[in-house]
Amino acid sequence: MAPEIRRSLVQHSRLRRDPHARLRALLDRVPPGTHPTRPTAELEERLADLLGKPAALFFPTGTMAQQTALRVHADRLGPRAFAAHPRNHLVLWEEQGYQVVHGLRHRPVGDHHRLFTLADLDGVREPLSALLVELPQREIGGLLPAWEDLVAHTSWARDRGVATHLDGARLWEAQPFYDRPHAGIAALFDTVYVSLYKGLEGVRGAVLAGDRETVDLASVWRTRLGGAVTDAWPLTAAALLGLDTALPRMAAYRDHAVALAAAINADGYARTVPEVPHTPLFHVLVPAPAEAVTAAARRILEETGVELPAHASTSPDPNRSAIELTVGEPALDFTPAEVAELIRALR
Ligand SMILES: Cc1ncc(COP(=O)(O)O)c(C=O)c1O
């Protein structure tokens, strides 16, 4: 039997995703007489407005939304290649859907463990249809480029007639770092995907925003791919709730992440990447093999009911591994000293 979780440092803990509690929280968002398509229409309007784009469209997953965006850019512009960081979500976690389903090719830019630079982009010689930028770059600790670099990277693409696409799965979490309106960040991109269930702590789902023509073409692909879910209201109503409750708390989440990282680094057993988190998501480099870290997390859960990430990534050094921490509502419940002590027990 799965151990009981009493408190959790995991963003997608089953504690937070409990269907009964979720449905209760949704009741006020879906008053009697609500038309079944209303929450989705309201969400699309609200996100188009927040992101400063003429149109926005619900997708069941970010995976479908992003492959669709890249497909539409490629069909319009011609080249089948898109440039992106070597460790982006499409390459690592989507079974090469961009290639198998859409005939697209990924041109990696930059080092595996760093953000890409303008010099890396200048090294790209082949024609591209799109530049995909992931904000923050999840797999390397949730790093964000400085604003001037972001402007330079997107200008590089625009100067060459290459479409710019934002993987904004965590745009909500990235925004306090830039201290600019969401629309100001989104303005650098032709298409923007945002997630409805990560920082917003919704159920699932995604939205793709852009100009009307692009979003209309994306809508055709959404139907072709089987993603035109008419009554998506459980997902979109949960996202509306998240916009009201979680979005205003992103800076507080980031500040708590900074406090947790400071305590972990001061303790000295493990080290965070980056040293000062840019977003509520950051990585903890632990001086123990991944298997030992996951076994310790399991033991802590069984003994105390405290849930830590069940997965640790390996590194080239077999005696070091990394875990990803994300501060949302559940992690606010932990003091920095408590988290440093829990991390110290991962051995
Ligand atoms: C950076 C990034 N992009 C895209 C996605 C895809 O989102 P979805 O799970 O909705 O397909 C994820 C999901 O974890 C992600 O972390």
The ligand as an SDF file (V2000), in Angstrom:
LIG
                    3D

 16 16  0  0  0  0  0  0  0  0999 V2000
    9.0370   22.9480  -19.9390 C   0  0  0  0  0  0  0  0  0  0  0  0
    7.8360   22.1270  -20.2920 C   0  0  0  0  0  0  0  0  0  0  0  0
    7.2750   22.2540  -21.5030 N   0  0  0  0  0  0  0  0  0  0  0  0
    6.2120   21.5440  -21.8720 C   0  0  0  0  0  0  0  0  0  0  0  0
    5.6020   20.6400  -21.0150 C   0  0  0  0  0  0  0  0  0  0  0  0
    4.4320   19.8230  -21.5050 C   0  0  0  0  0  0  0  0  0  0  0  0
    3.2700   20.0130  -20.8140 O   0  0  0  0  0  0  0  0  0  0  0  0
    2.1220   18.8910  -20.7720 P   0  0  0  0  0  0  0  0  0  0  0  0
    2.4280   18.0180  -19.5960 O   0  0  0  0  0  0  0  0  0  0  0  0
    0.8700   19.6870  -20.5810 O   0  0  0  0  0  0  0  0  0  0  0  0
    2.1380   18.1360  -22.0570 O   0  0  0  0  0  0  0  0  0  0  0  0
    6.1570   20.4700  -19.7270 C   0  0  0  0  0  0  0  0  0  0  0  0
    5.5650   19.4970  -18.7790 C   0  0  0  0  0  0  0  0  0  0  0  0
    6.1510   19.1280  -17.7840 O   0  0  0  0  0  0  0  0  0  0  0  0
    7.2950   21.2240  -19.3540 C   0  0  0  0  0  0  0  0  0  0  0  0
    7.8830   21.0910  -18.1520 O   0  0  0  0  0  0  0  0  0  0  0  0
  1  2  1  0
  2  3  1  0
  2 15  2  0
  3  4  2  0
  4  5  1  0
  5  6  1  0
  5 12  2  0
  6  7  1  0
  7  8  1  0
  8  9  2  0
  8 10  1  0
  8 11  1  0
 12 13  1  0
 12 15  1  0
 13 14  2  0
 15 16  1  0
M  END
$$$$
